Structures are given as structure tokens and as C-alpha cells.
Amino acid sequence: MGKHLPEAGNGNGAAQAAGPAWSEFVGGIGPSVRAVEGVIRELAQSDVPVLLLGERGAGKHTTAQRIHEMSGRHGQAFRVLPCVFLKPEELKWLVGVHGTSKAEGTAFLKELADLDADCQAQLLQVLQNTGNGSVTSVGVRLIVGSARDLEVEVRAGRLREDLYYRISGVCLRLPPLRQRREDIPSLMDHFLQKYARDFQRPVLNLSAETLQLFQEYSWPGNLKELEDTARALMALGDETIAMGGLRALLRGANGTNGARVSLKEASRAASREAERELILKALTRTRWNRRRAAEELQISYKALLYKLKQIGYEAHGAS
């Protein structure tokens, strides 16, 4: 079903897309990413609908945004529509009244398989009203993303077959991070620099051991998980603390016991520890004046009290 662009890394030199799931598109040094950057440039020159397929966290959102930014529509709006929350009337802005649109730019529909039956019918009508499936004539470029196998969804009766055929004329697959390991060091460095600016700290120089563990890990959460890990590292500002328990977990995952380890959970734990350290440092600087600490941390006084309760310091320092 549908005309797919061939995948990179399969020996035929064809393109495969990639892009992280954060606020900006970041390329890489691997052949699959270099190839897809060329494909993105080509797609940016047309207005045909594009279907982006890839695991969660693989970068569908930012790939769509990159296509928009490189297109002639870059000065217009880029609108993200999560399909799970959409209602049929929210899709009508794509065509407007009598086939003329009040909107311009690009619309990115996240997770097509989440559309309910009414929304699927409305979207199909939008595409049918444009004749050849392009929305150029009504002013909006349509890009759709999905982490699910849409052919499976069609066979299961959860997705309309006619809608799938309309939307899958150009289909681009984004590789998971485990298939582009050569990009992990540069991507991690990019994220560390990003969060060094946010936390106003020097960029961490990770040890060779940590970098090797990152190379060996399977990254089920893909680029989003990698970014979360970098955020946790810079929030703490100390590799030893952030990676303390993680090294043992990752070694276990690479061992013979077959245990699965979630770096995402470990990153969340590190983030919680980082938050705890930041709160206690602010309270120490303000001599446990909670209102001043809340202002310094840029959170509400009530939120600070709640967080103190979470970390077991609810009564500490209270008068």
C-alpha cells in the first residue's frame, strides 16, 4: 500500500529519514541522516502530503517542521494537531468555505491512527476536495506522522483504507536511534551544550566509559530519551552522581541475563535527584526562607511546599 521511499542502510543507498523529537531538527554524520537531509530538501520544494513513519521519539515532529522551514511556506504558520484530541470541525479550517482556505502554512497531524471515525471522514473529505490529494489549492501543506504500522490498522478496521491510500503517496521512514549509533556522540554533545546554556553551567566532558555505555544501549525511547538523559546530566552538573547507578544497570542489560533496562526511568530518577539538589541549594542560600527560595526557583510557593513534601523535607526548617 502506498509509494514508500526506500530505506537507507539496506545496501541500496536509498534514503531514510531521521530527526529528533524536540524543538529543533538536528542532523548527523551517518549516511542515513545525510541521505534524508537531501530527501527533505526535495520534499520542501513541493506541496504533496507526506506520511512520516517512525517509532516514538524518532523525530517525526521535527522532521515535519524542518520540511516546513525549508519550504516556501517558512514564513507562515506551522501548526501541530494531535490526532487523539481532534474533532471533525477542527479539520474544516483546512478547506474553509467553498474550497478556499482561511489558513496557510503547514499542518502536522500527529499519530494518524488516533483519529476517530468522524475525523477520518472529515480528513478524507478535505483531501478529496483538493482533487489530486495536494492541499496547495487551499493553502495548507499536510504532513502526517504515525508510530504505528498503518497497514495493520487498516486490516484491523481502525483506519479507513481510502484515507490511507490518499495520505501515503509519499511515505518516509525515520530510523530508530539504535540504527544510527554513529550519531550518538555528536547528538549527546549537542544536547549537553543546549542544557548547559539552560542551566548556565559548563558543558560536561563525559568519560569514555559513559560514552561507550551510551553506544551499547538500545535507546527504546530514541532521540527523546537521549535528550532526557543529557538534561538530567546537566541538571546535576556531575557525571558521577547522574551516572552512579546507571552504569551497573546498563552493564546488566548488556550481560547474559537478558534483563531489560529503561534508561528513560533512570533519567527520570536522575532528574528527580537534580531537582532535589536544586531545591536544597536554593533553600540553603536563602537560609530556608521558602518564599524567597520559590522566587529564586521561579515556581509558586505552593509548588515548593508540595515538592518539599515529596522529598521528605516538609517540616525541615519550618518555624
Secondary structure by P-SEA (a helix, b strand, c coil): cccccccccccccbbbbbbccccbbbbcccaaaaaaaaaaaaaaacccbbbbbbcccccaaaaaaaaaaacccccccccccccccccccccccccccccccccccbbbbcccccccaaaaaaaaaaaaaacccccccccbbbbbbbccaaaaaaaaccccaaaaaacccbbbbbbcccccccaaaaaaaaaaaaaaaaaccccccccaaaaaaaaaccccccaaaaaaaaaaaaaaccccccccaaaaaaaaaacccbbbbbaaaaaaaaaaaaaaaaaaaaaaaaccaaaaaaaaacccaaaaaaaaaaacccccccc
